[in-house]
Amino acid sequence: MKKILLFAGTTEGRLLTEFLIKKPVLLHVCVATEYGRSLLPASPRLTVSSHRMDSAEMTDFMEKEKFDLIVDATHPYASEVTKSIRTACEQTHILYQRISRDCQSPDTENLFVENIAQAVQFLSGTTGPVFLTTGSKNLHEFMKLTNAADRLFVRILPNAQMLSACHEFGLAGSHIFCMQGPFDTDMNLATIHQIRKIWQKEHPDQADASLYMVTKQSGSTGGFPGKLEAAASAHIPLLVIGRPEDTPGLSLTESYIWLDQWIRTESDSGQKDSPGNLPDQSERTVTLIGTGMSAAQLTIEADEALRHCDVIIGARRMLDMAAHYQKPTYCSYDYPAITAYMTAHTEYRHFAVLFSGDIGFYSGAASLRRCLAGLPFTIRSISGIASPVHFLNTIGKSWEEVHMISCHGQKTSVISHVRCHEKTLILLGKATDAAEICSQLIRYQLSDVFVAVGADLQQPGEIILQGQPKDFTDQSFSALSLIYIENPTAAQETVTHGLSDDRFLRGRVPMTKSEVRSVVLSKLALARHSVLYDIGAGTGSIAIEAARQIPDGHVYAIEKNPEGLALIEQNRLRLQTDNVTIISGTAPECMEELPAATHAFIGGSSGRLADILKLLYSKNPDIRIVSTAITLETIAEIIHLQKEMALPEPEIVQVHVSTAKKAGAYHLMQGQNPVYIITF
């Protein structure tokens, strides 16, 4: 049995260990720390050492153990370690193979330096917070910055020794993030947002100081693309420390293929000394199969693919459906794991992956396609019968005009969609969804619509019921259900803005009039998925009419007046906008925990305009803001703030509206107050 020595300590090293322990080899893995050892799997053919070795120690160890192959999967920045490994291999005449990372080049808008010393020199000329994603190993060099303990925020492994080192350097606990990576874009953005909040709290006088994110160019498995995307999304500079020149080698995907061939090859064949001699992968095929809702709906094309594939992959329910094919299976719907499985198992040439329904309708097939992009697989697609098609045909409804949305695993404003579509089909995700939706229909004055519910379609317990919302408010169904809603009044829905004022309940609360509201909504220029804050919402006329325009978006109506809050709720129900969330409180404090807005309308600021603008721009520097004013003093304040805060140059429009009033036998034009509409 062949013996392999693997130098690990990276994600690639751990994945290669998991790959090799399933092969007929004896494997020894070298990692630098006990923490690295703790991440490795257990196997009777696996031994591990967790101490650092110099070149001489490596040579002695290799000669003593008589390895057949040395695999170097150390970090691209561990150039001295790689040099020692290569030297030891040359002296012992053992085959050496390097595993390289595919490092992405930094965006031209980001900052690039050659080494840590240059990074420290550059940051010394700045004053804001620094998000260090390079670990604790080089922290002592970054501590040379002026006020380093105050400015540095570090992300390190959850290791007591590293945490202790950070405390010894004087870093506060709030400046230390202990996590195991790599991290995706969302996690990086969340950390950036948290750092900004901590910095603003600790340095209110420097709240606008630029945050710098520091990284090494460590490839996709080191999370480098996620850092690039997060920095771009947060509009902060990314300081990239250039990667040292690395020894050429195989990518992780190529290493699986090469190692599999090397292990199978007899020692005297001569092929093991040709690292670039990779088997032809052109015939490896992945067939994505839509199964419909049951085995009875499987197409002839899908049956043919399953009969000729090497292995079947899917969730347990899918594999049970295909058990009679008597093929090897892999049970999973984790698409990165499926990709790793297919990459590692080079003995299989044709993979069949099963998906319920059709692969093009709310299917995991799209996620698997993204995972397979760039890998040496030919992808075939076989369609299935989607549950909406079967359901609508069964209840006698054509589906070409049906508006389809999903509540499966996500929050959806169902009422806003039903209000403006005559035919709506909704994929459900919980047993109580149908009852909750029907209760909402009644609450939002849509109690007369037609409703049909389908559950466990094409299964032994299939249920299809029809009626009105009141018939389903106390019923529960399988989580795999659908609900169809037909609303004839949607055909009368107004498609332009400028609802008549009498559509709103007003009371004694000020309201933005129809004509001004039309201009404000035009200036907001809302998009399909916009998130709007209506600050000082009053009766909610702007919030509610905006919400009617963007059923896929969301509006937060912010108001402190109890009478106004009650009116917003009544108008929200009256005009059927469940994508409006009412926030009771004073801006900007009540806005801090809300999702970042893409748009904001400021109808009233209670003298806090500067604070409101600062918070809005800190959440989203690209936000579009529209404000109204009726006094010259407010206009003067806005112009002053624009210069003081270096805001974009605003567009200012004055609107003067007059409406006809009857006076005896005559009609006189009665003017409203002129209104200024300011757009940033």
Secondary structure, DSSP 8 states (H G I E B T S, - for coil): -EEEEEE--SHHHHHHHHHHTTSSEEEEEE-SSHHHHHTS---TTEEEE-S---HHHHHHHHHHHT-SEEEE---TT-HHHHHHHHHHHHHHT-EEEEB--------TTSEEESSHHHHHHHHTT--S-EEE-S-STTHHHHTTSTTHHHHEEEEE-S-HHHHHHHHHTT--GGGEEE--S---HHHHHHHHHHHHHHHHHH-GGGTT---EEEEE--TTTTTHHHHHHHHHHHT--EEEE--------B-HHHHHHHHHHHHHS-GGGSGGG-TT-----TT-EEEEEE-BTSGGG--HHHHHHHHH-SEEEE-HHHHHHTGGG---EEE---HHHHHHHHHH-TT-SEEEEEESB-TTSS-THHHHHHHHTTSS-EEEEE----HHHHHHHHTT---TT-EEEE-TTS---HHHHHHH-SEEEEE--STTHHHHHHHHHHHTT-TTSEEEEEESTTSTT-EEEEE-GGGTTT----SSEEEEEE-GGGGG---SS---GGGS--TTS----HHHHHHHHHHHT--TT-EEEEET-TTSHHHHHHHHH-TTSEEEEEE--HHHHHHHHHHHHHTT-TTEEEEES-TTGGGTTS---SEEEES--TT-HHHHHHHHHHH-TT-EEEEEESSHHHHHHHHHHHHHTT----EEEEE--EEEEEETTEEEEEE---EEEEE-
